[in-house]
Amino acid sequence: MDIRTKKFNLIMLSVSIFLAITFTGLHLLSEIYVINVTPSIPLGIYKLEKFDGVLKKGI
């Protein structure tokens, strides 16, 4: 595939926009929600309470 074509540039632009929106959304959600990956608590998405740092089951 020739990287100088308009089709290739359009694909790269759309991938870049998609990644930017995805990472921005994840960054905004990470201020409120925590995705738990530790085996000590069940896996899931938890809401992080600001005052006491307690994880409460979210979404």
C-alpha positions as a Python dict, from the first residue, in 0.01 Angstrom:
ca = {
    (1, 'M'): (0, 0, 0),
    (2, 'D'): (135, 337, -101),
    (3, 'I'): (131, 575, 196),
    (4, 'R'): (94, 880, -26),
    (5, 'T'): (-263, 803, -132),
    (6, 'K'): (-566, 995, -8),
    (7, 'K'): (-731, 674, 110),
    (8, 'F'): (-438, 586, 336),
    (9, 'N'): (-425, 940, 476),
    (10, 'L'): (-799, 931, 546),
    (11, 'I'): (-765, 599, 728),
    (12, 'M'): (-479, 730, 941),
    (13, 'L'): (-671, 1049, 1021),
    (14, 'S'): (-980, 858, 1128),
    (15, 'V'): (-773, 621, 1344),
    (16, 'S'): (-599, 918, 1508),
    (17, 'I'): (-931, 1091, 1583),
    (18, 'F'): (-1078, 767, 1722),
    (19, 'L'): (-779, 712, 1952),
    (20, 'A'): (-783, 1073, 2072),
    (21, 'I'): (-1154, 1052, 2160),
    (22, 'T'): (-1109, 712, 2328),
    (23, 'F'): (-815, 819, 2545),
    (24, 'T'): (-983, 1149, 2636),
    (25, 'G'): (-1296, 962, 2743),
    (26, 'L'): (-1095, 714, 2948),
    (27, 'H'): (-905, 998, 3113),
    (28, 'L'): (-1227, 1175, 3209),
    (29, 'L'): (-1379, 852, 3342),
    (30, 'S'): (-1067, 770, 3542),
    (31, 'E'): (-1125, 1072, 3764),
    (32, 'I'): (-1452, 917, 3886),
    (33, 'Y'): (-1430, 545, 3825),
    (34, 'V'): (-1159, 291, 3895),
    (35, 'I'): (-1126, -26, 3688),
    (36, 'N'): (-1020, -296, 3932),
    (37, 'V'): (-775, -561, 3814),
    (38, 'T'): (-652, -692, 4149),
    (39, 'P'): (-758, -1045, 4246),
    (40, 'S'): (-839, -953, 4607),
    (41, 'I'): (-1168, -779, 4518),
    (42, 'P'): (-1404, -902, 4242),
    (43, 'L'): (-1322, -760, 3899),
    (44, 'G'): (-1533, -467, 3787),
    (45, 'I'): (-1570, -95, 3766),
    (46, 'Y'): (-1587, 82, 4100),
    (47, 'K'): (-1678, 436, 4191),
    (48, 'L'): (-1403, 600, 4394),
    (49, 'E'): (-1538, 802, 4685),
    (50, 'K'): (-1331, 1120, 4714),
    (51, 'F'): (-1330, 1155, 5092),
    (52, 'D'): (-1255, 812, 5233),
    (53, 'G'): (-1104, 634, 4932),
    (54, 'V'): (-1355, 348, 4957),
    (55, 'L'): (-1437, 158, 4639),
    (56, 'K'): (-1810, 121, 4584),
    (57, 'K'): (-1956, -87, 4302),
    (58, 'G'): (-2023, 142, 4005),
    (59, 'I'): (-2186, 97, 3666),
}
